[in-house]
Amino acid sequence: MPLDAYLEEELYDLITYCIQNSNASDYSSKEDRIKEIGQELFADGGVDALENMYFSIEHRIKEEISGDAKQYRSLWNGISNEWNY
């Protein structure tokens, strides 16, 4: 399985957790890991990798849990000047 596939699953799980557990004590550590995944993706494939991954994640979350992942896009701000949400 390619690295992106592992990261997509982890990112999906993290964002789903954050959406469903916004008051959890480990919420900020989940956000920190979301930021790290963004940095890993960017190092591997640039801003295109960020766009492709987030497009996929947003749609999966909408389809599978009827959630909205848009607010988590801003966690990747600062990785690249091209990514600004």
All heavy atoms as an XYZ file, in Angstrom:
699
protein
N       0.850     -1.184      0.000
C       0.000      0.000      0.000
C       0.895      1.247      0.000
O       1.803      1.350      0.823
C      -0.890     -0.006      1.261
C      -2.052      0.947      1.195
S      -2.872      1.127      2.787
C      -4.362      0.218      2.556
N       0.652      2.200     -0.905
C       1.487      3.406     -0.946
C       1.303      4.268      0.298
O       0.256      4.219      0.959
C       0.989      4.156     -2.184
C      -0.037      3.323     -2.825
C      -0.338      2.154     -1.947
N       2.307      5.076      0.597
C       2.291      5.943      1.770
C       1.033      6.808      1.801
O       0.407      6.952      2.853
C       3.544      6.830      1.784
C       3.622      7.856      2.906
C       3.705      7.154      4.258
C       4.812      8.770      2.723
N       0.652      7.372      0.665
C      -0.529      8.234      0.620
C      -1.783      7.517      1.116
O      -2.622      8.121      1.772
C      -0.787      8.742     -0.803
C       0.153      9.870     -1.200
O       1.061     10.191     -0.412
O      -0.021     10.406     -2.304
N      -1.898      6.255      0.802
C      -3.080      5.495      1.232
C      -3.112      5.352      2.750
O      -4.172      5.497      3.373
C      -3.109      4.128      0.560
N      -1.959      5.086      3.353
C      -1.890      5.013      4.818
C      -2.221      6.364      5.436
O      -2.969      6.459      6.408
C      -0.496      4.582      5.283
C      -0.201      3.124      5.080
C       0.763      2.714      4.171
C      -0.875      2.141      5.805
C       1.039      1.370      3.981
C      -0.606      0.798      5.629
C       0.361      0.417      4.717
O       0.636     -0.913      4.534
N      -1.652      7.426      4.865
C      -1.897      8.766      5.395
C      -3.349      9.169      5.225
O      -3.931      9.807      6.102
C      -0.972      9.783      4.730
C       0.508      9.664      5.072
C       1.315     10.697      4.306
C       0.753      9.803      6.562
N      -3.958      8.779      4.110
C      -5.371      9.105      3.909
C      -6.241      8.443      4.965
O      -7.130      9.073      5.532
C      -5.852      8.692      2.514
C      -7.314      9.055      2.304
C      -7.845      8.773      0.911
O      -7.039      8.545     -0.009
O      -9.075      8.793      0.757
N      -5.964      7.180      5.259
C      -6.753      6.485      6.282
C      -6.561      7.129      7.648
O      -7.522      7.323      8.399
C      -6.396      4.996      6.335
C      -6.879      4.222      5.122
C      -8.351      4.441      4.819
O      -9.197      4.287      5.727
O      -8.672      4.789      3.670
N      -5.317      7.448      7.972
C      -5.044      8.083      9.262
C      -5.714      9.456      9.337
O      -6.329      9.810     10.340
C      -3.539      8.205      9.495
C      -3.226      8.769     10.862
C      -1.742      8.905     11.162
O      -0.899      8.563     10.292
O      -1.423      9.350     12.267
N      -5.596     10.238      8.271
C      -6.201     11.567      8.239
C      -7.714     11.471      8.351
O      -8.344     12.236      9.089
C      -5.798     12.286      6.945
C      -6.242     13.737      6.812
C      -5.671     14.596      7.936
C      -5.811     14.283      5.455
N      -8.308     10.537      7.643
C      -9.755     10.330      7.721
C     -10.167     10.027      9.163
O     -11.097     10.621      9.700
C     -10.187      9.193      6.788
C     -11.647      8.863      6.921
C     -12.613      9.627      6.267
C     -12.066      7.808      7.716
C     -13.964      9.334      6.408
C     -13.420      7.518      7.861
C     -14.361      8.284      7.210
O     -15.699      8.004      7.362
N      -9.445      9.120      9.800
C      -9.754      8.751     11.187
C      -9.607      9.947     12.129
O     -10.437     10.158     13.017
C      -8.859      7.610     11.667
C      -9.175      6.286     10.983
O     -10.254      6.155     10.365
O      -8.329      5.373     11.069
N      -8.540     10.724     11.942
C      -8.289     11.873     12.815
C      -9.371     12.944     12.664
O      -9.889     13.459     13.666
C      -6.919     12.486     12.496
C      -5.703     11.676     12.939
C      -4.448     12.197     12.254
C      -5.553     11.725     14.456
N      -9.695     13.290     11.432
C     -10.700     14.339     11.225
C     -12.074     13.862     11.678
O     -12.823     14.611     12.310
C     -10.708     14.832      9.761
C      -9.388     15.574      9.482
C     -11.904     15.749      9.504
C      -9.225     16.067      8.061
N     -12.392     12.609     11.411
C     -13.660     12.052     11.890
C     -13.726     12.132     13.410
O     -14.732     12.557     13.982
C     -13.820     10.585     11.427
O     -13.840     10.557     10.004
C     -15.102      9.972     11.959
N     -12.630     11.757     14.067
C     -12.573     11.818     15.530
C     -12.791     13.253     16.011
O     -13.571     13.493     16.938
C     -11.219     11.289     16.019
C     -11.089     11.318     17.522
C     -11.541     10.258     18.292
C     -10.534     12.417     18.172
C     -11.436     10.285     19.672
C     -10.429     12.461     19.544
C     -10.880     11.396     20.300
O     -10.788     11.439     21.673
N     -12.105     14.214     15.376
C     -12.230     15.614     15.793
C     -13.654     16.133     15.608
O     -14.176     16.852     16.461
C     -11.239     16.482     15.031
S      -9.527     16.269     15.553
N     -14.287     15.759     14.505
C     -15.666     16.185     14.257
C     -16.597     15.624     15.329
O     -17.469     16.313     15.845
C     -16.131     15.751     12.849
C     -15.414     16.582     11.785
C     -17.655     15.867     12.700
C     -15.610     16.071     10.355
N     -16.389     14.375     15.690
C     -17.309     13.699     16.603
C     -16.964     13.901     18.075
O     -17.774     13.589     18.940
C     -17.350     12.201     16.269
C     -17.922     11.940     14.890
C     -17.869     10.480     14.475
O     -17.063      9.704     14.969
N     -18.728     10.104     13.539
N     -15.760     14.398     18.379
C     -15.313     14.525     19.775
C     -14.635     15.870     20.020
O     -13.520     15.932     20.518
C     -14.320     13.400     20.104
C     -14.927     12.029     19.922
O     -15.673     11.562     20.754
N     -14.616     11.397     18.806
N     -15.321     16.949     19.688
C     -14.690     18.267     19.741
C     -14.275     18.696     21.149
O     -13.460     19.601     21.301
C     -15.608     19.319     19.117
O     -16.843     19.351     19.798
N     -14.791     18.051     22.173
C     -14.421     18.408     23.550
C     -13.481     17.393     24.202
O     -13.235     17.455     25.398
C     -15.675     18.559     24.420
C     -16.535     19.720     23.962
O     -16.024     20.772     23.607
N     -17.841     19.522     23.945
N     -12.954     16.469     23.415
C     -12.084     15.421     23.969
C     -10.765     16.016     24.480
O     -10.258     16.993     23.931
C     -11.803     14.366     22.913
N     -10.221     15.394     25.491
C      -8.977     15.898     26.088
C      -7.787     15.753     25.148
O      -6.815     16.489     25.256
C      -8.697     15.173     27.403
O      -8.556     13.781     27.174
N      -7.855     14.816     24.208
C      -6.738     14.601     23.276
C      -6.971     15.289     21.919
O      -6.244     15.041     20.963
C      -6.471     13.114     23.079
C      -7.678     12.349     22.549
O      -8.795     12.915     22.512
O      -7.514     11.183     22.187
N      -7.954     16.191     21.863
C      -8.292     16.878     20.614
C      -7.086     17.593     20.011
O      -6.811     17.471     18.827
C      -9.437     17.860     20.878
C      -9.967     18.565     19.660
C     -10.984     18.010     18.908
C      -9.455     19.803     19.263
C     -11.493     18.652     17.785
C      -9.959     20.451     18.141
C     -10.973     19.873     17.413
O     -11.463     20.515     16.297
N      -6.337     18.328     20.817
C      -5.213     19.104     20.266
C      -4.097     18.197     19.752
O      -3.424     18.535     18.773
C      -4.679     20.117     21.283
O      -4.097     19.467     22.372
N      -3.903     17.031     20.357
C      -2.886     16.113     19.832
C      -3.323     15.546     18.480
O      -2.492     15.293     17.605
C      -2.574     14.988     20.824
O      -3.667     14.096     20.943
N      -4.618     15.370     18.300
C      -5.141     14.915     16.999
C      -4.911     16.008     15.949
O      -4.495     15.717     14.826
C      -6.636     14.584     17.079
C      -6.998     13.543     18.117
C      -6.485     12.177     17.811
C      -7.005     11.168     18.818
N      -6.363      9.882     18.738
N      -5.169     17.263     16.309
C      -4.921     18.371     15.383
C      -3.438     18.457     15.026
O      -3.087     18.715     13.879
C      -5.379     19.698     15.986
C      -6.863     19.913     15.907
C      -7.262     21.344     16.229
O      -6.558     22.032     16.999
O      -8.294     21.782     15.698
N      -2.566     18.243     16.009
C      -1.117     18.277     15.751
C      -0.728     17.224     14.728
O       0.084     17.479     13.837
C      -0.325     18.071     17.050
C      -0.414     19.267     17.984
O      -0.837     20.365     17.542
O      -0.072     19.093     19.173
N      -1.308     16.039     14.841
C      -0.984     14.969     13.895
C      -1.528     15.309     12.500
O      -0.881     14.999     11.495
C      -1.519     13.621     14.396
C      -1.216     12.475     13.465
C       0.284     12.255     13.235
N       0.493     11.238     12.205
C       1.418     11.298     11.263
N       2.277     12.299     11.226
N       1.509     10.349     10.351
N      -2.697     15.952     12.425
C      -3.236     16.385     11.134
C      -2.242     17.338     10.469
O      -1.967     17.232      9.272
C      -4.622     17.053     11.305
C      -5.664     16.006     11.731
C      -5.061     17.750     10.014
C      -7.002     16.582     12.184
N      -1.661     18.250     11.250
C      -0.654     19.185     10.726
C       0.575     18.433     10.214
O       1.106     18.742      9.150
C      -0.237     20.184     11.807
C      -1.320     21.156     12.189
C      -0.872     22.040     13.341
C      -2.010     22.870     13.879
N      -1.624     23.658     15.053
N       1.030     17.442     10.981
C       2.198     16.647     10.574
C       1.935     15.911      9.262
O       2.812     15.838      8.399
C       2.563     15.626     11.659
C       3.159     16.231     12.902
C       3.315     15.205     14.028
O       3.084     13.989     13.802
O       3.653     15.623     15.146
N       0.755     15.353      9.125
C       0.408     14.641      7.892
C       0.469     15.611      6.708
O       0.992     15.263      5.643
C      -0.980     13.972      7.996
C      -0.901     12.785      8.964
C      -1.473     13.511      6.627
C      -2.245     12.150      9.295
N      -0.023     16.820      6.892
C       0.064     17.829      5.838
C       1.501     18.098      5.434
O       1.825     18.183      4.248
N       2.390     18.194      6.424
C       3.804     18.435      6.133
C       4.419     17.261      5.381
O       5.196     17.452      4.446
C       4.563     18.724      7.427
C       4.165     20.054      8.043
C       4.603     20.219      9.484
O       5.000     19.263     10.139
N       4.518     21.436      9.984
N       4.060     16.042      5.777
C       4.565     14.845      5.098
C       4.083     14.805      3.645
O       4.855     14.511      2.727
C       4.116     13.575      5.821
C       4.779     13.375      7.174
C       4.196     12.183      7.926
O       3.923     11.146      7.296
O       4.005     12.297      9.153
N       2.803     15.089      3.446
C       2.246     15.090      2.090
C       2.916     16.145      1.226
O       3.266     15.887      0.080
C       0.736     15.353      2.133
C      -0.134     14.225      2.640
C      -1.537     14.739      2.910
C      -0.154     13.078      1.632
N       3.100     17.342      1.787
C       3.718     18.423      1.033
C       5.151     18.074      0.663
O       5.586     18.299     -0.473
C       3.672     19.738      1.823
C       4.231     20.894      1.054
C       3.499     21.489      0.041
C       5.495     21.376      1.329
C       4.012     22.551     -0.688
C       6.027     22.436      0.606
C       5.278     23.026     -0.399
N       5.900     17.490      1.599
C       7.293     17.105      1.331
C       7.356     16.074      0.208
O       8.293     16.072     -0.595
C       7.941     16.556      2.604
N       6.340     15.223      0.143
C       6.320     14.149     -0.846
C       5.803     14.600     -2.211
O       6.290     14.142     -3.239
C       5.461     12.992     -0.317
C       5.584     11.738     -1.160
O       6.722     11.337     -1.454
O       4.538     11.173     -1.526
N       4.802     15.524     -2.226
C       4.171     15.840     -3.509
C       3.742     17.278     -3.702
O       2.984     17.573     -4.631
N       4.184     18.164     -2.829
C       3.854     19.572     -2.982
C       2.393     19.885     -2.705
O       1.649     19.066     -2.159
N       1.996     21.084     -3.103
C       0.637     21.545     -2.817
C      -0.408     20.700     -3.552
O      -1.536     20.541     -3.064
C       0.496     23.064     -3.111
C       0.328     23.339     -4.589
C      -0.645     23.662     -2.321
N      -0.043     20.111     -4.687
C      -0.979     19.218     -5.388
C      -1.367     18.035     -4.513
O      -2.520     17.604     -4.514
C      -0.380     18.694     -6.697
C      -0.345     19.764     -7.785
O      -1.033     20.798     -7.642
O       0.380     19.562     -8.776
N      -0.400     17.508     -3.774
C      -0.681     16.380     -2.880
C      -1.656     16.802     -1.785
O      -2.552     16.028     -1.412
C       0.614     15.838     -2.275
N      -1.498     18.011     -1.270
C      -2.424     18.515     -0.249
C      -3.828     18.643     -0.827
O      -4.803     18.187     -0.216
C      -1.961     19.885      0.274
C      -0.625     19.959      0.995
C      -0.323     21.401      1.395
C      -0.591     19.060      2.207
N      -3.926     19.258     -2.000
C      -5.237     19.453     -2.640
C      -5.931     18.124     -2.913
O      -7.114     17.955     -2.608
C      -5.090     20.232     -3.954
C      -4.722     21.680     -3.782
C      -5.856     22.557     -3.261
O      -6.985     22.064     -3.093
O      -5.594     23.743     -3.016
N      -5.187     17.188     -3.497
C      -5.771     15.880     -3.839
C      -6.243     15.140     -2.604
O      -7.329     14.558     -2.593
C      -4.766     15.037     -4.622
C      -4.489     15.600     -5.996
O      -5.274     16.365     -6.540
N      -3.345     15.240     -6.559
N      -5.431     15.141     -1.564
C      -5.789     14.434     -0.336
C      -7.007     15.073      0.309
O      -7.941     14.375      0.700
C      -4.615     14.444      0.641
C      -4.909     13.735      1.946
S      -5.141     11.950      1.752
C      -3.455     11.448      1.455
N      -7.003     16.387      0.404
C      -8.112     17.027      1.099
C      -9.418     16.894      0.334
O     -10.475     16.699      0.940
C      -7.805     18.497      1.431
C      -8.347     18.807      2.797
C      -7.567     18.613      3.920
C      -9.669     19.177      2.967
C      -8.091     18.812      5.178
C     -10.193     19.375      4.222
C      -9.408     19.195      5.319
O      -9.927     19.371      6.569
N      -9.337     16.951     -0.990
C     -10.523     16.739     -1.820
C     -11.133     15.371     -1.497
O     -12.337     15.240     -1.271
C     -10.147     16.832     -3.303
C     -11.301     16.616     -4.233
C     -12.168     17.652     -4.542
C     -11.531     15.368     -4.806
C     -13.239     17.467     -5.401
C     -12.600     15.169     -5.663
C     -13.462     16.215     -5.963
N     -10.286     14.362     -1.457
C     -10.745     13.002     -1.171
C     -11.337     12.893      0.240
O     -12.417     12.333      0.432
C      -9.568     12.035     -1.331
O      -9.947     10.744     -0.934
N     -10.637     13.437      1.216
C     -11.080     13.360      2.613
C     -12.413     14.087      2.806
O     -13.322     13.563      3.454
C     -10.003     13.965      3.553
C      -8.772     13.061      3.607
C     -10.558     14.239      4.940
C      -8.998     11.709      4.251
N     -12.513     15.291      2.250
C     -13.758     16.051      2.401
C     -14.956     15.270      1.881
O     -16.002     15.229      2.518
C     -13.664     17.374      1.641
C     -13.279     18.534      2.512
C     -13.423     19.856      1.811
O     -12.548     20.196      1.004
O     -14.425     20.553      2.069
N     -14.796     14.643      0.718
C     -15.902     13.891      0.138
C     -16.214     12.626      0.930
O     -17.378     12.289      1.112
C     -15.623     13.597     -1.336
C     -15.844     14.805     -2.176
N     -14.903     15.798     -2.316
C     -16.922     15.215     -2.883
C     -15.386     16.752     -3.074
N     -16.608     16.428     -3.439
N     -15.187     11.943      1.387
C     -15.428     10.732      2.186
C     -16.176     11.063      3.464
O     -17.118     10.355      3.839
C     -14.102     10.046      2.547
C     -13.529      9.223      1.439
C     -12.310      8.463      1.895
N     -12.612      7.489      2.928
C     -11.687      6.860      3.651
N     -10.408      7.100      3.459
N     -12.037      5.985      4.573
N     -15.773     12.124      4.135
C     -16.414     12.485      5.401
C     -17.861     12.909      5.169
O     -18.757     12.540      5.931
C     -15.578     13.551      6.142
C     -14.341     12.852      6.726
C     -16.391     14.262      7.210
C     -13.349     13.730      7.404
N     -18.081     13.647      4.091
C     -19.450     14.055      3.758
C     -20.320     12.831      3.481
O     -21.444     12.732      3.973
C     -19.419     14.988      2.549
C     -20.731     15.626      2.232
C     -20.567     16.618      1.089
C     -21.841     17.399      0.886
N     -21.672     18.444     -0.120
N     -19.782     11.887      2.698
C     -20.544     10.688      2.319
C     -20.746      9.726      3.491
O     -21.832      9.196      3.674
C     -19.798      9.922      1.211
C     -19.595     10.688     -0.064
C     -20.748     10.520     -1.021
O     -21.266      9.397     -1.123
O     -21.131     11.521     -1.643
N     -19.679      9.488      4.260
C     -19.706      8.400      5.230
C     -20.262      8.798      6.592
O     -20.889      7.981      7.252
C     -18.303      7.790      5.359
C     -17.880      7.112      4.055
C     -16.457      6.565      4.073
O     -15.935      6.257      5.149
O     -15.874      6.462      2.979
N     -20.018     10.040      7.028
C     -20.556     10.428      8.347
C     -21.393     11.702      8.281
O     -21.749     12.267      9.312
C     -19.448     10.579      9.414
C     -18.522     11.750      9.096
C     -18.673      9.274      9.591
C     -17.687     12.198     10.290
N     -21.671     12.170      7.059
C     -22.429     13.410      6.858
C     -21.813     14.574      7.629
O     -22.524     15.410      8.178
C     -23.896     13.223      7.273
O     -24.495     12.220      6.501
N     -20.482     14.590      7.683
C     -19.769     15.654      8.376
C     -19.150     16.638      7.411
O     -19.167     16.438      6.195
N     -18.620     17.726      7.960
C     -17.979     18.754      7.153
C     -16.537     18.922      7.628
O     -16.300     19.343      8.758
C     -18.748     20.070      7.278
C     -18.197     21.161      6.381
O     -17.229     20.909      5.627
O     -18.733     22.279      6.435
N     -15.593     18.608      6.754
C     -14.176     18.666      7.102
C     -13.530     19.999      6.746
O     -12.345     20.196      7.002
C     -13.433     17.531      6.398
N     -14.293     20.934      6.176
C     -13.709     22.183      5.674
C     -12.914     22.945      6.729
O     -11.858     23.484      6.442
C     -14.795     23.087      5.111
C     -15.190     22.746      3.697
C     -16.132     23.804      3.137
C     -16.434     23.637      1.677
N     -16.843     22.334      1.220
N     -13.420     22.994      7.951
C     -12.757     23.802      8.983
C     -11.346     23.303      9.300
O     -10.530     24.066      9.809
C     -13.589     23.840     10.257
C     -13.559     22.520     11.029
C     -14.496     22.526     12.214
O     -15.689     22.757     12.049
N     -13.977     22.280     13.383
N     -11.038     22.071      8.984
C      -9.710     21.516      9.300
C      -8.676     21.822      8.228
O      -7.486     21.611      8.447
C      -9.824     20.008      9.557
C     -10.711     19.736     10.747
C     -12.051     19.423     10.575
C     -10.232     19.873     12.044
C     -12.883     19.235     11.664
C     -11.056     19.676     13.139
C     -12.380     19.361     12.945
O     -13.204     19.178     14.027
N      -9.112     22.355      7.089
C      -8.167     22.733      6.026
C      -7.145     23.744      6.535
O      -5.986     23.727      6.142
C      -8.905     23.351      4.835
C      -9.695     22.381      4.022
C     -10.379     23.097      2.875
N      -9.438     23.304      1.805
C      -9.519     22.768      0.600
N     -10.534     22.002      0.292
N      -8.610     23.002     -0.303
N      -7.592     24.647      7.404
C      -6.711     25.715      7.890
C      -5.551     25.181      8.737
O      -4.555     25.882      8.931
C      -7.508     26.743      8.690
O      -8.041     26.154      9.863
N      -5.652     23.950      9.207
C      -4.540     23.371      9.977
C      -3.289     23.226      9.127
O      -2.181     23.142      9.648
C      -4.935     22.007     10.566
C      -6.002     22.043     11.656
C      -6.403     20.625     12.045
C      -5.522     22.822     12.866
N      -3.455     23.211      7.810
C      -2.308     23.083      6.908
C      -1.786     24.435      6.439
O      -0.841     24.496      5.672
C      -2.656     22.191      5.721
C      -2.796     20.738      6.084
C      -2.524     20.157      7.282
C      -3.239     19.687      5.232
N      -2.783     18.815      7.236
C      -3.218     18.496      5.971
C      -3.653     19.652      3.907
C      -3.595     17.280      5.432
C      -4.025     18.429      3.383
C      -3.996     17.252      4.131
N      -2.415     25.535      6.898
C      -1.890     26.855      6.560
C      -0.474     26.971      7.115
O      -0.173     26.461      8.193
C      -2.766     27.961      7.154
C      -4.088     28.101      6.429
O      -4.312     27.489      5.392
N      -4.975     28.903      6.987
N       0.390     27.642      6.379
C       1.772     27.805      6.820
C       2.718     26.772      6.240
O       3.930     26.937      6.312
N       2.184     25.704      5.669
C       3.034     24.694      5.037
C       3.553     25.235      3.702
O       4.706     25.039      3.352
C       2.258     23.368      4.821
C       1.916     22.752      6.176
C       3.067     22.401      3.972
C       1.012     21.524      6.088
N       2.679     25.930      2.982
C       3.036     26.512      1.684
C       2.247     27.815      1.509
O       1.107     27.903      1.946
C       2.649     25.537      0.562
O       2.664     26.193     -0.690
N       2.840     28.785      0.846
C       2.138     30.033      0.554
C       0.941     29.802     -0.352
O       0.011     30.607     -0.380
C       3.086     31.049     -0.103
C       4.137     31.534      0.862
O       3.942     31.520      2.077
N       5.265     31.957      0.323
N       0.959     28.700     -1.104
C      -0.144     28.389     -2.021
C      -1.361     27.818     -1.295
O      -2.441     27.757     -1.864
C       0.323     27.387     -3.080
C       1.424     27.901     -3.990
C       1.920     26.801     -4.903
O       1.141     26.328     -5.744
O       3.095     26.419     -4.746
N      -1.171     27.359     -0.068
C      -2.272     26.773      0.712
C      -2.671     27.788      1.763
O      -1.957     28.017      2.724
C      -1.803     25.474      1.383
C      -2.909     24.761      2.098
C      -3.298     24.941      3.383
C      -3.748     23.729      1.580
N      -4.338     24.112      3.708
C      -4.628     23.347      2.603
C      -3.844     23.103      0.348
C      -5.592     22.360      2.424
C      -4.799     22.113      0.190
C      -5.654     21.749      1.215
N      -3.830     28.413      1.555
C      -4.240     29.465      2.485
C      -5.743     29.418      2.666
O      -6.487     29.962      1.864
C      -3.772     30.823      1.933
C      -3.860     31.903      2.998
O      -4.170     31.637      4.147
N      -3.590     33.123      2.602
N      -6.193     28.773      3.735
C      -7.622     28.627      4.002
C      -7.981     29.174      5.370
O      -7.257     29.217      6.263
C      -8.039     27.154      3.892
C      -7.979     26.659      2.480
C      -6.839     26.042      1.984
C      -9.048     26.840      1.616
C      -6.781     25.598      0.664
C      -9.003     26.399      0.306
C      -7.861     25.774     -0.163
O      -7.810     25.355     -1.463
